[in-house]
Structure formats: structure tokens, C-alpha cells
Amino acid sequence: MAKGGKTIKDVARSLGVSAATVSRALAGNSRISGETRDRVIKAAEAVGYVPNRAAQTLVSGGGTGFVGLVLTDPGYGRDDSYLSEFITGLGHGLAEHGVDLFLTAVPAGHSELSVIRNIVSTRRADGLILGRTSEVDPRVDWLTAQSFPFVTHGRVLDESAGHPWVDTDGAAAFAEAFALLYGLGHRRFGLVTIEEPMTFRLHRTDGLVQAMDRCGDPSVSLRIATSSRFEPESRRAAIHALLTGPDRPTAVLALFDGLALAVLQEAAVLGLSVPGDLSVIGFDNIASAVHARPGLTTFDSDTTEGARASARMLVARIADGPDTDTPPETLLIRPKLVLRASHGPAP
């Protein structure tokens, strides 16, 4: 909490030190010298800053003051700007509480879970952010059993699992996309998706299918192209098969923007005009979506703010301690439709 809107960054800026140093000094951390602590206290009083209790708890009492994010291989958002936006939001969100973010990769021949177990057993971090959440996720099960603080970016299927999460409402977004395209006269739809059992895949697919069912129009059809997320040739072949043949879709929804951009590329190879012959809608509003030709209609999932919310939730969870009775906080963000030039009336 900060008086008059002042934050820990204001104190740090006035002293020319990091926000983490300020937070630890205010918490009485032994790693901070008495001289530095006195300077921080005086500066905080001068700007009217009131220390955040959760941050104090995190960096005192033997905590590390670090939160970890494990980068998986072949890549969490490797092909686009999604990961950088997420890390930026997460880093800024943690810095507001005087907490540092550390990133670690999964070495060859190791699993992400083995890296997580090492982090927990050696107490290298006070909490973890989990990305790329699966329908059934062994990381969630193991960390829950260890009573170790974590927040997932995405959900598991069992929403009663009892941990904090931040997710985007992909089901509502894909239902909205269907309504837009149906209103423009489209009846033959395609969906480009992935094989990996990510929970967002299920929610977005269900949103589309349920919207089609509610429509009750027997002329509406759906073809699905599925490939591995990180195999470009398999992806290209699946999209090529979807876009050829007499019953090819006139509108395609892609699970995320990287797939939508691949659809635009294959459409160009096949001589299909977008949006004249084919409408395409993606999801995530990555930087490449703006510069695509034509500009990609997509959904903005507010990645940066979602990451900041994840940081806030995790700091609070750590401060509550393992025996807390406080229900885990969750946040479902409604993505915003960004209208560009890749959709139009049915041919």
C-alpha cells in the first residue's frame, strides 16, 4: 500500500537503488547494511511511502526475495513476441513489490518438473510462475502436494484444484469470432489447432463448437486442421489440406496468432485472396499481427497486465504462508477483439 499513490519505485528512484533493495531495507533484511536501511527509511518518509506488508513478509523471515519462471524447450512463445510481453509484465509486477524475477531453462535430457523440484528443494525461490498449463498438469499436482506457492498462467481442467491462476476467456472470444463471421455470411468454417493438450486449446475449441451448436443452422460446417505446435512442416501440410478441395472453409479461426500467420502465408501460396476468398482470425495480438499483409484480425489478451496480476497474486500467496485459509485468487480476462483487414464478407 502506498500513501498518496507513491510506490516503492519512487523511493528507489530518489536514492538511485533498486526497488528490491528498498523493499529489503524496509523489511529489516540482514543483507542490507544499517546505513543503507536508514537512508531508505528517511527517503520513504520524505516521499510518503507506506511499505507493502506482503512484500515485507516475502523478503524477510529467511525468504530469498526471488520468484522463478521456467522457460521450457522448444519454447514458451519462442516464435513471437508473446513471451517477451509476459516476462516484461511479470518483472514489472514483481518489482512493484520489491521482488526479483529469475529465469531458468530446462537443460537437454531433463524435464521441466525435475527443474522445478530442484528449485523447491534448494529453496532458490519463494514461489513459481507456471506457463503453458496443460489440461492435467503434473507440475500443479506436485507443487500443491509440497505446499509451495505458485500461480499458473492458464488453468487445469479441474478448476477446484485450489491454486491461484490467471487466464483469458478463450471460449467467449471464439464464440464472438464465430458470431462476427456468421453475420458476414460465412457458413464453412475451419479451425487450425495443435496436438498438445494445452487447456487453452480445449476452451477455445469448445467456445467455437458450442456457438455453432447454439446457432442451429444445418448449413454451418467445421473442418479442423491439427499439427504439432513446434513442427513447421507438419503445420504447413495440415493448413494446405484445409485450404484445398471443393469444400474448403471461407473463414478460419486459428488457436493463436502464429498459426493465423501461417494460414495467411499458405493462402498466398495457393492464390487465395484474404479477405476476398478467405477470412482469418487469430488470438493474442502479437507484434507480427499488426505488420501482416493484410493486417490480422485477432484478440488482444492483455498479456502484460495478466502477467502483472500473476505477480501480485503470487506475492500475496507467499505472504499468506502455507497454512492460510484464504481462498486462492483467480482472474479470467475477457480478450478484446481487434478488427483489422483479414476478415470480410463470405465470397
Beta strands, then each sheet from edge to edge (+ up, - down):
strand 1: 66-71
strand 2: 100-105
strand 3: 127-130
strand 4: 150-153
strand 5: 165-168
strand 6: 188-194
strand 7: 221-227
strand 8: 251-254
strand 9: 279-281
strand 10: 298-300
strand 11: 330-333
strand 12: 336-338
sheet 1: 2+ 1+ 3+ 4+ 5+ 11+
sheet 2: 7+ 6+ 8+ 9+
sheet 3: 10+ 12-
end
